[in-house]
Amino acid sequence: MTDVYEDRQWLTIPDLVEKLNLTPSRIRRLIEERQLLAIKRNGVLSVPAAFLGEEDLPLSELRGTLFVLADARFTDDEAMEWMLSTEESLGAAPIDALRAGRKAEVRRVAQALA
């Protein structure tokens, strides 16, 4: 794993259950539906805290971006690395650009990767 992962706060399924007040199966469904993206870190399925938005709900702009990356044949690990690494054309990590309201720009860059 790259250093970019170390700079982020990570939440496990039990953390998300507590934070979102949902069942573990509902959290897994959010991941399956691409509303959240999770990868295994040290053998534990984890989600960056940055993927949660207002009121600790999944960031609404994330889902469409994850579909664009999946259409570009990114694996979950590749998509996670792209979302958390600084993207030169954005001048920020895509997740940070999404959080700043730059959804169209992030998706345009993601589509260009296909």
LUMVEXMAR-854465 format. One record per atom (N, C-alpha, C): residue in three letters; x, y, z; residue number from 0. Coordinates in steps of 0.2 Angstrom, whole numbers. Example, Ala and Ser with C-alpha at 12.3 -4.5 7.8 and 13.67 -1.06 7.14 Angstrom:
2
+------+-------+-------+-------+-----+
! type !    c1 !    c2 !    c3 ! seq !
+------+-------+-------+-------+-----+
!  ALA !    66 !   -28 !    39 !   0 !
!  ALA !    62 !   -22 !    39 !   0 !
!  ALA !    66 !   -16 !    39 !   0 !
!  SER !    64 !   -11 !    35 !   1 !
!  SER !    68 !    -5 !    36 !   1 !
!  SER !    64 !     0 !    39 !   1 !
+------+-------+-------+-------+-----+
//
This chain:
114
+------+-------+-------+-------+-----+
! type !    c1 !    c2 !    c3 ! seq !
+------+-------+-------+-------+-----+
!  MET !     4 !    -6 !     0 !   0 !
!  MET !     0 !     0 !     0 !   0 !
!  MET !     4 !     6 !     0 !   0 !
!  THR !     2 !    11 !    -3 !   1 !
!  THR !     6 !    17 !    -4 !   1 !
!  THR !     5 !    22 !     3 !   1 !
!  ASP !     9 !    27 !     3 !   2 !
!  ASP !     9 !    31 !     9 !   2 !
!  ASP !     3 !    35 !     9 !   2 !
!  VAL !    -1 !    36 !     3 !   3 !
!  VAL !    -7 !    40 !     3 !   3 !
!  VAL !   -12 !    37 !     7 !   3 !
!  TYR !   -12 !    31 !     9 !   4 !
!  TYR !   -17 !    28 !    13 !   4 !
!  TYR !   -16 !    30 !    20 !   4 !
!  GLU !    -9 !    31 !    22 !   5 !
!  GLU !    -8 !    32 !    29 !   5 !
!  GLU !   -10 !    39 !    31 !   5 !
!  ASP !   -11 !    43 !    26 !   6 !
!  ASP !   -13 !    50 !    28 !   6 !
!  ASP !   -20 !    51 !    29 !   6 !
!  ARG !   -24 !    46 !    29 !   7 !
!  ARG !   -31 !    46 !    29 !   7 !
!  ARG !   -34 !    42 !    36 !   7 !
!  GLN !   -39 !    44 !    38 !   8 !
!  GLN !   -43 !    41 !    44 !   8 !
!  GLN !   -47 !    35 !    40 !   8 !
!  TRP !   -47 !    29 !    43 !   9 !
!  TRP !   -50 !    24 !    40 !   9 !
!  TRP !   -55 !    21 !    45 !   9 !
!  LEU !   -61 !    19 !    43 !  10 !
!  LEU !   -66 !    16 !    47 !  10 !
!  LEU !   -68 !     9 !    45 !  10 !
!  THR !   -68 !     4 !    50 !  11 !
!  THR !   -70 !    -3 !    49 !  11 !
!  THR !   -78 !    -3 !    48 !  11 !
!  ILE !   -80 !    -9 !    47 !  12 !
!  ILE !   -87 !   -10 !    47 !  12 !
!  ILE !   -90 !    -9 !    53 !  12 !
!  PRO !   -87 !   -12 !    59 !  13 !
!  PRO !   -90 !   -10 !    66 !  13 !
!  PRO !   -90 !    -2 !    67 !  13 !
!  ASP !   -85 !     1 !    65 !  14 !
!  ASP !   -85 !     9 !    65 !  14 !
!  ASP !   -91 !    12 !    62 !  14 !
!  LEU !   -92 !     9 !    56 !  15 !
!  LEU !   -97 !    12 !    51 !  15 !
!  LEU !  -104 !    11 !    54 !  15 !
!  VAL !  -105 !     4 !    57 !  16 !
!  VAL !  -111 !     3 !    60 !  16 !
!  VAL !  -113 !     8 !    66 !  16 !
!  GLU !  -108 !     9 !    70 !  17 !
!  GLU !  -109 !    14 !    75 !  17 !
!  GLU !  -110 !    21 !    73 !  17 !
!  LYS !  -106 !    23 !    68 !  18 !
!  LYS !  -106 !    30 !    66 !  18 !
!  LYS !  -113 !    31 !    62 !  18 !
!  LEU !  -115 !    26 !    58 !  19 !
!  LEU !  -121 !    27 !    53 !  19 !
!  LEU !  -127 !    25 !    56 !  19 !
!  ASN !  -126 !    21 !    62 !  20 !
!  ASN !  -132 !    18 !    65 !  20 !
!  ASN !  -136 !    13 !    60 !  20 !
!  LEU !  -132 !     9 !    57 !  21 !
!  LEU !  -135 !     4 !    52 !  21 !
!  LEU !  -132 !    -3 !    54 !  21 !
!  THR !  -135 !    -8 !    52 !  22 !
!  THR !  -133 !   -15 !    53 !  22 !
!  THR !  -127 !   -16 !    48 !  22 !
!  PRO !  -123 !   -21 !    50 !  23 !
!  PRO !  -117 !   -23 !    46 !  23 !
!  PRO !  -119 !   -25 !    39 !  23 !
!  SER !  -125 !   -28 !    39 !  24 !
!  SER !  -127 !   -31 !    32 !  24 !
!  SER !  -129 !   -24 !    28 !  24 !
!  ARG !  -132 !   -19 !    31 !  25 !
!  ARG !  -133 !   -13 !    27 !  25 !
!  ARG !  -127 !   -10 !    25 !  25 !
!  ILE !  -122 !   -10 !    29 !  26 !
!  ILE !  -115 !    -7 !    27 !  26 !
!  ILE !  -113 !   -10 !    21 !  26 !
!  ARG !  -113 !   -17 !    21 !  27 !
!  ARG !  -110 !   -21 !    16 !  27 !
!  ARG !  -114 !   -19 !     9 !  27 !
!  ARG !  -121 !   -18 !    10 !  28 !
!  ARG !  -125 !   -17 !     4 !  28 !
!  ARG !  -123 !   -10 !     1 !  28 !
!  LEU !  -121 !    -5 !     6 !  29 !
!  LEU !  -119 !     1 !     3 !  29 !
!  LEU !  -113 !     1 !    -1 !  29 !
!  ILE !  -108 !    -4 !     1 !  30 !
!  ILE !  -102 !    -5 !    -2 !  30 !
!  ILE !  -104 !    -9 !    -9 !  30 !
!  GLU !  -108 !   -14 !    -9 !  31 !
!  GLU !  -110 !   -17 !   -15 !  31 !
!  GLU !  -113 !   -13 !   -20 !  31 !
!  GLU !  -117 !    -8 !   -18 !  32 !
!  GLU !  -121 !    -3 !   -22 !  32 !
!  GLU !  -116 !     3 !   -24 !  32 !
!  ARG !  -110 !     2 !   -22 !  33 !
!  ARG !  -105 !     7 !   -24 !  33 !
!  ARG !  -107 !    14 !   -21 !  33 !
!  GLN !  -110 !    14 !   -16 !  34 !
!  GLN !  -111 !    21 !   -12 !  34 !
!  GLN !  -105 !    22 !    -8 !  34 !
!  LEU !  -102 !    17 !    -6 !  35 !
!  LEU !   -95 !    17 !    -2 !  35 !
!  LEU !   -90 !    13 !    -6 !  35 !
!  LEU !   -84 !    14 !    -5 !  36 !
!  LEU !   -79 !    10 !    -8 !  36 !
!  LEU !   -75 !     7 !    -2 !  36 !
!  ALA !   -73 !     1 !    -2 !  37 !
!  ALA !   -69 !    -2 !     4 !  37 !
!  ALA !   -64 !    -6 !     1 !  37 !
!  ILE !   -58 !    -7 !     5 !  38 !
!  ILE !   -53 !   -11 !     3 !  38 !
!  ILE !   -51 !   -14 !     9 !  38 !
!  LYS !   -47 !   -20 !     9 !  39 !
!  LYS !   -44 !   -23 !    15 !  39 !
!  LYS !   -38 !   -20 !    16 !  39 !
!  ARG !   -37 !   -18 !    23 !  40 !
!  ARG !   -31 !   -15 !    25 !  40 !
!  ARG !   -29 !   -19 !    31 !  40 !
!  ASN !   -23 !   -22 !    31 !  41 !
!  ASN !   -21 !   -27 !    37 !  41 !
!  ASN !   -26 !   -32 !    38 !  41 !
!  GLY !   -30 !   -34 !    32 !  42 !
!  GLY !   -34 !   -40 !    33 !  42 !
!  GLY !   -41 !   -38 !    35 !  42 !
!  VAL !   -43 !   -31 !    36 !  43 !
!  VAL !   -49 !   -29 !    38 !  43 !
!  VAL !   -52 !   -24 !    33 !  43 !
!  LEU !   -58 !   -25 !    31 !  44 !
!  LEU !   -62 !   -21 !    26 !  44 !
!  LEU !   -63 !   -14 !    29 !  44 !
!  SER !   -60 !    -9 !    26 !  45 !
!  SER !   -60 !    -2 !    28 !  45 !
!  SER !   -62 !     3 !    23 !  45 !
!  VAL !   -65 !     8 !    25 !  46 !
!  VAL !   -67 !    14 !    21 !  46 !
!  VAL !   -64 !    20 !    24 !  46 !
!  PRO !   -62 !    24 !    19 !  47 !
!  PRO !   -59 !    31 !    22 !  47 !
!  PRO !   -65 !    35 !    24 !  47 !
!  ALA !   -63 !    38 !    30 !  48 !
!  ALA !   -68 !    43 !    33 !  48 !
!  ALA !   -70 !    49 !    28 !  48 !
!  ALA !   -66 !    50 !    24 !  49 !
!  ALA !   -67 !    56 !    19 !  49 !
!  ALA !   -73 !    54 !    14 !  49 !
!  PHE !   -75 !    48 !    14 !  50 !
!  PHE !   -80 !    45 !     9 !  50 !
!  PHE !   -87 !    47 !    13 !  50 !
!  LEU !   -87 !    49 !    19 !  51 !
!  LEU !   -93 !    51 !    22 !  51 !
!  LEU !   -94 !    59 !    22 !  51 !
!  GLY !  -100 !    61 !    21 !  52 !
!  GLY !  -101 !    68 !    20 !  52 !
!  GLY !  -105 !    71 !    26 !  52 !
!  GLU !  -109 !    75 !    24 !  53 !
!  GLU !  -113 !    79 !    30 !  53 !
!  GLU !  -117 !    73 !    33 !  53 !
!  GLU !  -118 !    74 !    40 !  54 !
!  GLU !  -122 !    70 !    44 !  54 !
!  GLU !  -120 !    63 !    44 !  54 !
!  ASP !  -113 !    62 !    42 !  55 !
!  ASP !  -110 !    55 !    42 !  55 !
!  ASP !  -114 !    50 !    37 !  55 !
!  LEU !  -116 !    53 !    32 !  56 !
!  LEU !  -119 !    49 !    27 !  56 !
!  LEU !  -114 !    48 !    21 !  56 !
!  PRO !  -115 !    43 !    17 !  57 !
!  PRO !  -110 !    42 !    12 !  57 !
!  PRO !  -110 !    48 !     7 !  57 !
!  LEU !  -105 !    51 !     5 !  58 !
!  LEU !  -104 !    56 !     1 !  58 !
!  LEU !  -108 !    55 !    -6 !  58 !
!  SER !  -113 !    59 !    -7 !  59 !
!  SER !  -118 !    58 !   -13 !  59 !
!  SER !  -114 !    58 !   -19 !  59 !
!  GLU !  -109 !    62 !   -20 !  60 !
!  GLU !  -105 !    63 !   -26 !  60 !
!  GLU !  -101 !    57 !   -28 !  60 !
!  LEU !  -100 !    52 !   -23 !  61 !
!  LEU !   -95 !    47 !   -23 !  61 !
!  LEU !   -97 !    41 !   -28 !  61 !
!  ARG !  -104 !    40 !   -28 !  62 !
!  ARG !  -107 !    34 !   -31 !  62 !
!  ARG !  -106 !    34 !   -39 !  62 !
!  GLY !  -107 !    40 !   -42 !  63 !
!  GLY !  -107 !    41 !   -49 !  63 !
!  GLY !   -99 !    40 !   -51 !  63 !
!  THR !   -95 !    43 !   -47 !  64 !
!  THR !   -88 !    43 !   -49 !  64 !
!  THR !   -85 !    36 !   -48 !  64 !
!  LEU !   -88 !    32 !   -43 !  65 !
!  LEU !   -86 !    25 !   -43 !  65 !
!  LEU !   -88 !    21 !   -49 !  65 !
!  PHE !   -94 !    22 !   -51 !  66 !
!  PHE !   -97 !    19 !   -57 !  66 !
!  PHE !   -92 !    20 !   -63 !  66 !
!  VAL !   -90 !    27 !   -64 !  67 !
!  VAL !   -86 !    29 !   -70 !  67 !
!  VAL !   -79 !    25 !   -69 !  67 !
!  LEU !   -77 !    24 !   -64 !  68 !
!  LEU !   -70 !    20 !   -63 !  68 !
!  LEU !   -71 !    13 !   -64 !  68 !
!  ALA !   -77 !    10 !   -62 !  69 !
!  ALA !   -78 !     3 !   -63 !  69 !
!  ALA !   -79 !     2 !   -71 !  69 !
!  ASP !   -82 !     7 !   -74 !  70 !
!  ASP !   -83 !     6 !   -81 !  70 !
!  ASP !   -76 !     7 !   -85 !  70 !
!  ALA !   -72 !    10 !   -82 !  71 !
!  ALA !   -65 !    11 !   -85 !  71 !
!  ALA !   -61 !     4 !   -83 !  71 !
!  ARG !   -64 !    -1 !   -80 !  72 !
!  ARG !   -61 !    -7 !   -78 !  72 !
!  ARG !   -56 !    -6 !   -72 !  72 !
!  PHE !   -57 !    -1 !   -68 !  73 !
!  PHE !   -53 !    -1 !   -62 !  73 !
!  PHE !   -55 !    -6 !   -57 !  73 !
!  THR !   -50 !    -9 !   -54 !  74 !
!  THR !   -52 !   -14 !   -48 !  74 !
!  THR !   -53 !    -9 !   -42 !  74 !
!  ASP !   -56 !   -12 !   -37 !  75 !
!  ASP !   -57 !    -8 !   -31 !  75 !
!  ASP !   -51 !    -5 !   -28 !  75 !
!  ASP !   -46 !    -9 !   -28 !  76 !
!  ASP !   -39 !    -6 !   -25 !  76 !
!  ASP !   -37 !    -1 !   -30 !  76 !
!  GLU !   -37 !    -1 !   -36 !  77 !
!  GLU !   -35 !     4 !   -41 !  77 !
!  GLU !   -39 !    10 !   -40 !  77 !
!  ALA !   -46 !     9 !   -39 !  78 !
!  ALA !   -50 !    15 !   -38 !  78 !
!  ALA !   -49 !    19 !   -32 !  78 !
!  MET !   -47 !    15 !   -27 !  79 !
!  MET !   -46 !    18 !   -20 !  79 !
!  MET !   -39 !    22 !   -21 !  79 !
!  GLU !   -34 !    19 !   -24 !  80 !
!  GLU !   -28 !    23 !   -25 !  80 !
!  GLU !   -29 !    29 !   -29 !  80 !
!  TRP !   -33 !    29 !   -34 !  81 !
!  TRP !   -34 !    35 !   -38 !  81 !
!  TRP !   -38 !    40 !   -34 !  81 !
!  MET !   -43 !    38 !   -30 !  82 !
!  MET !   -47 !    42 !   -26 !  82 !
!  MET !   -43 !    46 !   -21 !  82 !
!  LEU !   -38 !    43 !   -18 !  83 !
!  LEU !   -34 !    46 !   -13 !  83 !
!  LEU !   -28 !    49 !   -15 !  83 !
!  SER !   -25 !    48 !   -21 !  84 !
!  SER !   -19 !    51 !   -23 !  84 !
!  SER !   -20 !    57 !   -26 !  84 !
!  THR !   -15 !    62 !   -26 !  85 !
!  THR !   -16 !    68 !   -29 !  85 !
!  THR !   -16 !    67 !   -37 !  85 !
!  GLU !   -21 !    70 !   -40 !  86 !
!  GLU !   -22 !    69 !   -47 !  86 !
!  GLU !   -19 !    76 !   -50 !  86 !
!  GLU !   -14 !    75 !   -54 !  87 !
!  GLU !   -11 !    82 !   -56 !  87 !
!  GLU !   -16 !    86 !   -60 !  87 !
!  SER !   -20 !    84 !   -64 !  88 !
!  SER !   -25 !    88 !   -67 !  88 !
!  SER !   -30 !    92 !   -63 !  88 !
!  LEU !   -31 !    89 !   -57 !  89 !
!  LEU !   -36 !    92 !   -52 !  89 !
!  LEU !   -32 !    96 !   -47 !  89 !
!  GLY !   -26 !    95 !   -46 !  90 !
!  GLY !   -22 !    98 !   -41 !  90 !
!  GLY !   -24 !    96 !   -34 !  90 !
!  ALA !   -27 !    90 !   -33 !  91 !
!  ALA !   -29 !    88 !   -27 !  91 !
!  ALA !   -31 !    80 !   -28 !  91 !
!  ALA !   -32 !    77 !   -22 !  92 !
!  ALA !   -34 !    70 !   -23 !  92 !
!  ALA !   -42 !    70 !   -25 !  92 !
!  PRO !   -44 !    66 !   -30 !  93 !
!  PRO !   -51 !    66 !   -32 !  93 !
!  PRO !   -56 !    67 !   -26 !  93 !
!  ILE !   -55 !    63 !   -21 !  94 !
!  ILE !   -60 !    63 !   -15 !  94 !
!  ILE !   -60 !    70 !   -12 !  94 !
!  ASP !   -55 !    73 !   -12 !  95 !
!  ASP !   -54 !    80 !    -9 !  95 !
!  ASP !   -58 !    85 !   -14 !  95 !
!  ALA !   -57 !    84 !   -21 !  96 !
!  ALA !   -60 !    88 !   -26 !  96 !
!  ALA !   -68 !    87 !   -25 !  96 !
!  LEU !   -70 !    81 !   -25 !  97 !
!  LEU !   -77 !    80 !   -24 !  97 !
!  LEU !   -80 !    83 !   -18 !  97 !
!  ARG !   -77 !    83 !   -12 !  98 !
!  ARG !   -79 !    86 !    -6 !  98 !
!  ARG !   -79 !    94 !    -7 !  98 !
!  ALA !   -75 !    96 !   -12 !  99 !
!  ALA !   -75 !   104 !   -13 !  99 !
!  ALA !   -80 !   106 !   -18 !  99 !
!  GLY !   -84 !   101 !   -20 ! 100 !
!  GLY !   -90 !   103 !   -25 ! 100 !
!  GLY !   -88 !   102 !   -32 ! 100 !
!  ARG !   -82 !    99 !   -34 ! 101 !
!  ARG !   -80 !    99 !   -41 ! 101 !
!  ARG !   -81 !    92 !   -44 ! 101 !
!  LYS !   -87 !    90 !   -43 ! 102 !
!  LYS !   -90 !    83 !   -46 ! 102 !
!  LYS !   -89 !    82 !   -53 ! 102 !
!  ALA !   -91 !    87 !   -57 ! 103 !
!  ALA !   -91 !    87 !   -64 ! 103 !
!  ALA !   -83 !    86 !   -67 ! 103 !
!  GLU !   -79 !    90 !   -64 ! 104 !
!  GLU !   -72 !    90 !   -66 ! 104 !
!  GLU !   -69 !    83 !   -64 ! 104 !
!  VAL !   -70 !    81 !   -58 ! 105 !
!  VAL !   -68 !    74 !   -56 ! 105 !
!  VAL !   -70 !    69 !   -61 ! 105 !
!  ARG !   -76 !    69 !   -63 ! 106 !
!  ARG !   -79 !    64 !   -67 ! 106 !
!  ARG !   -76 !    64 !   -74 ! 106 !
!  ARG !   -75 !    70 !   -76 ! 107 !
!  ARG !   -72 !    71 !   -83 ! 107 !
!  ARG !   -65 !    68 !   -83 ! 107 !
!  VAL !   -61 !    69 !   -78 ! 108 !
!  VAL !   -55 !    66 !   -77 ! 108 !
!  VAL !   -55 !    59 !   -77 ! 108 !
!  ALA !   -60 !    56 !   -73 ! 109 !
!  ALA !   -61 !    49 !   -72 ! 109 !
!  ALA !   -63 !    46 !   -79 ! 109 !
!  GLN !   -67 !    49 !   -83 ! 110 !
!  GLN !   -69 !    46 !   -89 ! 110 !
!  GLN !   -63 !    46 !   -94 ! 110 !
!  ALA !   -59 !    51 !   -94 ! 111 !
!  ALA !   -53 !    51 !   -98 ! 111 !
!  ALA !   -48 !    46 !   -97 ! 111 !
!  LEU !   -49 !    42 !   -91 ! 112 !
!  LEU !   -44 !    37 !   -90 ! 112 !
!  LEU !   -47 !    30 !   -93 ! 112 !
!  ALA !   -53 !    30 !   -96 ! 113 !
!  ALA !   -56 !    24 !   -99 ! 113 !
!  ALA !   -52 !    22 !  -105 ! 113 !
+------+-------+-------+-------+-----+
//
